[in-house]
């Protein structure tokens, strides 16, 4: 068996494998054990395996003129690793399936650079993948992680508080500018182009009492609806307490997707000051968990300071419309 110092097997000839070799060389020590038909991973004793897949497709998730190839790779990998954060799981590895059109070949290594940068930043080794010719660029990332007690969407309890990390609305603000053909605010564009999965933050929150977790990918209110449905509870969100990115509207913060921040429930009193000191990230209490109404309907209700219901745009749904 021929393995190099990084544990990679020798690959055979051909243009596909030449590109794989080039990507692995650029990834350096963040790539491990490439070359077999499948990867083998060790799960810590007493832990459970956590697995998720996320696809990023040109035309559906991004336009080529909006992002650099490196940003496209980073963003695709970040959305997948964020799913591990949403379960309070520690990353074990990722596999990357790259669907590559002919007109993207010159930029393929730059896309790989973005994937590798995110993998290194989050401590997620790249352990395999696939490469195929296609008519549109697609980056599908499958991630594996481990958690002794994964925190899903179904644990919210009446009496818990609802929390969110960081100011929301920046990605939606940037997207709106891009769709109009305007130059987005630089800080808002950075939130759109290089989101940061909250892996370490989620594990701390799980250790300090989080009862339910979700990452904000389709919009805060929309993703909290999943928590309400899974937990069989009613979530009341106070609109004015939802932290907003500078210049973002209330609707941007409530309905904007691709944030990859965390929304969670926990008993009241999570130490937001300690959280901010540890991670340099804000944690804000934005609402409460209540029992369902007499009809047993699980829902999310957004209210103003007077307790009146606030209407908001629906979150993103690929199959709506």
C-alpha positions in Angstrom: 0.0 0.0 0.0 1.5 3.3 -1.1 0.6 6.2 1.2 2.5 9.5 1.5 3.3 11.3 4.7 -0.2 12.7 4.9 -1.8 9.3 4.6 -2.9 9.8 1.0 -2.9 6.9 -1.5 -1.3 7.3 -4.9 -3.8 8.2 -7.5 -3.9 6.9 -11.1 -3.5 8.9 -14.3 -6.0 11.2 -16.0 -7.3 14.8 -16.0 -9.8 14.2 -13.2 -7.1 12.9 -10.9 -4.6 15.5 -11.9 -7.1 18.1 -10.6 -7.7 16.1 -7.4 -3.9 15.9 -6.9 -3.7 19.7 -7.4 -6.5 20.4 -4.9 -5.0 18.0 -2.3 -1.7 19.7 -2.6 -3.3 23.1 -2.0 -5.2 21.9 1.0 -2.0 20.6 2.6 -2.5 19.1 6.1 -6.2 19.9 6.2 -6.7 17.0 3.7 -6.3 13.5 5.2 -6.3 10.0 3.8 -7.4 10.9 0.3 -7.5 8.1 -2.3 -9.6 5.2 -1.1 -13.2 4.5 -2.1 -14.4 5.7 1.3 -13.0 7.4 4.3 -12.7 5.8 7.8 -13.2 8.0 10.9 -12.8 7.3 14.6 -15.7 8.4 16.8 -14.8 9.1 20.4 -16.0 6.6 22.9 -19.5 7.4 24.2 -20.2 9.9 21.4 -22.7 9.7 18.6 -22.0 10.3 14.9 -23.6 13.4 13.5 -23.9 13.7 9.6 -25.3 16.4 7.3 -25.1 17.3 3.6 -25.5 20.8 2.1 -25.5 21.7 -1.6 -24.6 25.0 -3.2 -25.5 25.4 -6.8 -24.8 28.3 -9.2 -28.0 30.1 -10.0 -29.9 28.9 -6.9 -27.5 29.9 -4.1 -25.2 32.4 -5.8 -24.3 34.2 -9.1 -20.9 34.1 -10.4 -20.7 37.9 -10.6 -21.5 38.3 -6.9 -18.7 36.3 -5.4 -15.1 35.3 -6.0 -14.4 31.6 -6.6 -12.7 31.4 -3.1 -15.8 32.9 -1.5 -18.0 30.4 -3.2 -15.9 27.5 -1.8 -15.8 29.0 1.7 -19.5 29.7 1.7 -20.5 26.2 0.5 -18.4 24.5 3.2 -19.5 26.9 5.9 -23.2 26.1 5.3 -22.5 22.4 5.8 -20.3 22.8 8.9 -22.9 25.2 10.4 -25.2 22.1 10.5 -22.8 20.5 12.8 -22.8 23.6 15.0 -26.6 23.4 15.1 -26.3 20.0 16.7 -23.4 21.1 19.1 -21.2 18.5 17.3 -17.4 18.6 17.0 -16.3 18.2 13.4 -14.6 14.9 12.4 -14.4 15.4 8.6 -15.9 16.5 5.4 -16.2 15.1 1.9 -16.7 17.4 -1.1 -18.5 16.7 -4.3 -17.6 19.2 -7.0 -19.8 19.4 -10.2 -17.6 21.4 -12.6 -18.6 23.0 -15.9 -15.9 23.6 -18.5 -16.0 27.3 -18.0 -15.2 26.9 -14.3 -12.1 24.7 -14.8 -9.7 27.7 -14.6 -11.2 28.7 -11.2 -11.6 25.2 -9.8 -8.5 25.5 -7.6 -9.6 28.8 -6.2 -12.9 27.2 -5.2 -10.9 24.5 -3.6 -8.9 27.2 -1.7 -12.1 28.5 -0.2 -13.2 25.1 0.9 -9.8 24.4 2.4 -9.7 27.8 4.2 -13.0 27.1 5.9 -12.0 23.5 6.7 -8.8 24.8 8.4 -10.6 27.6 10.3 -13.2 25.1 11.8 -10.9 22.2 12.3 -12.7 20.0 9.8 -10.4 17.7 7.9 -11.2 17.0 4.2 -11.3 13.2 3.9 -12.6 12.6 0.4 -15.1 13.6 -2.2 -16.0 13.3 -5.9 -15.5 15.3 -9.1 -17.8 15.3 -12.1 -18.4 17.3 -15.2 -21.6 19.3 -15.2 -23.5 22.1 -16.9 -23.6 24.4 -13.7 -21.2 24.7 -10.8 -22.3 22.7 -7.8 -20.4 22.2 -4.5 -22.0 19.6 -2.2 -20.3 19.2 1.2 -21.1 16.3 3.5 -19.9 16.8 7.1 -19.4 14.3 9.9 -19.1 15.2 13.6 -19.5 13.7 17.0 -21.4 14.7 20.1 -21.9 13.0 23.4 -25.4 14.5 23.6 -26.4 16.2 20.4 -28.8 19.1 20.8 -31.5 19.1 18.2 -34.6 21.1 17.5 -37.0 19.1 19.7 -36.0 20.0 23.3 -37.5 23.5 23.9 -39.7 23.6 27.0 -42.2 26.1 28.3 -40.4 28.6 30.5 -37.2 28.6 28.4 -35.9 31.8 26.9 -35.2 32.2 23.2 -31.7 33.5 22.3 -29.9 34.5 19.1 -26.2 35.1 18.3 -24.9 38.3 16.6 -26.8 41.0 14.9 -29.0 39.7 12.0 -29.9 41.0 8.6 -26.5 41.7 7.0 -26.7 38.9 4.4 -30.2 39.9 3.3 -29.1 43.6 3.1 -26.2 42.6 0.9 -28.3 40.3 -1.3 -30.9 43.1 -1.8 -28.1 45.4 -3.0 -26.7 42.7 -5.4 -30.1 42.0 -6.9 -30.6 45.7 -7.5 -27.2 45.9 -9.2 -25.8 48.1 -6.4 -22.6 47.8 -4.5 -23.4 46.4 -1.1 -22.0 47.7 2.2 -18.7 46.1 2.7 -19.5 44.7 6.1 -22.8 43.3 5.0 -21.2 41.7 2.0 -18.6 40.1 4.2 -21.5 38.5 6.3 -23.0 37.2 3.0 -19.8 36.0 1.4 -17.8 34.6 4.4 -20.2 33.4 7.1 -18.7 31.9 10.2 -20.1 28.6 11.6 -20.5 28.8 15.3 -19.0 25.4 16.2 -17.2 26.2 19.5 -20.0 28.6 20.6 -22.6 25.9 20.1 -20.7 23.4 22.1 -20.4 25.9 25.0 -24.1 26.6 24.8 -24.9 22.9 24.9 -22.7 22.5 28.0 -24.4 25.4 29.7 -28.0 24.4 29.2 -29.2 24.9 25.7 -32.4 22.8 25.2 -32.8 23.3 21.4 -30.5 24.6 18.7 -30.9 25.6 15.1 -28.7 27.5 12.7 -30.3 30.4 10.9 -30.1 29.4 7.2 -33.6 30.2 6.0 -34.5 33.1 8.2 -34.8 33.5 12.0 -38.5 33.2 12.3 -38.7 30.4 9.7 -36.0 28.4 11.4 -37.6 28.9 14.9 -40.8 27.5 13.4 -38.9 24.2 13.0 -38.0 24.4 16.7 -41.6 25.1 17.7 -42.9 22.2 15.6 -40.3 19.7 16.7 -40.7 20.7 20.4 -44.5 21.1 20.4 -44.4 24.5 21.9 -45.2 28.2 21.1 -42.3 30.6 20.7 -42.9 34.3 21.3 -40.2 36.5 19.8 -40.1 40.2 20.8 -39.3 42.0 17.5 -37.5 44.9 19.0 -35.1 42.7 21.0 -33.9 40.9 17.9 -30.4 42.3 17.3 -30.1 44.0 13.9 -27.0 44.5 11.7 -26.3 48.2 11.1 -28.7 49.5 8.5 -30.8 46.3 8.4 -34.6 46.5 8.7 -36.7 44.5 11.1 -37.8 42.3 8.2 -34.1 41.8 7.2 -33.4 40.5 10.8 -36.5 38.3 11.0 -36.6 36.9 7.5 -33.1 37.1 6.1 -31.5 33.7 5.4 -27.9 32.5 5.1 -26.9 34.0 8.4 -25.5 30.7 9.8 -25.8 32.2 13.3 -27.4 30.2 16.1 -30.9 30.5 17.5 -31.6 28.5 20.6 -33.7 27.9 23.7 -32.4 27.5 27.2 -33.5 28.2 30.8 -33.4 32.0 31.4 -30.1 33.4 32.7 -27.5 32.2 30.2 -24.4 34.3 30.9 -24.2 36.5 27.8 -21.3 38.4 29.2 -19.2 35.3 29.6 -20.3 34.1 26.1 -19.1 37.4 24.6 -15.9 37.4 26.6 -15.1 33.8 25.4 -16.0 34.2 21.7 -16.2 37.9 20.9 -19.8 37.2 19.8 -23.0 38.7 21.2 -25.7 36.5 22.7 -29.2 38.2 23.0 -32.4 37.0 24.7 -35.1 37.7 22.2 -38.2 35.9 23.5 -39.7 33.0 25.4 -41.1 29.5 25.1 -44.8 28.9 26.0 -47.1 26.0 26.0 -49.2 25.6 22.9 -52.7 27.1 22.8 -55.8 25.1 23.5 -55.7 23.7 20.0 -52.2 22.4 20.5 -50.8 24.4 17.6 -47.0 24.8 17.7 -46.1 28.2 16.2 -43.8 31.2 16.3 -45.4 34.6 17.1 -43.5 37.8 16.7 -44.8 40.7 18.8 -44.0 44.4 19.2 -43.4 46.1 22.6 -47.2 46.4 23.2 -47.7 42.7 22.6 -49.3 43.2 19.1 -48.5 40.6 16.5 -45.9 41.7 13.9 -46.2 40.4 10.3 -43.0 39.3 8.6 -41.9 38.0 5.3 -41.6 34.2 5.0 -38.2 32.6 5.1 -36.5 30.9 2.2 -38.0 27.7 0.7 -36.4 26.2 -2.4 -39.7 24.6 -3.5 -42.0 27.5 -2.8 -43.4 29.7 -5.6 
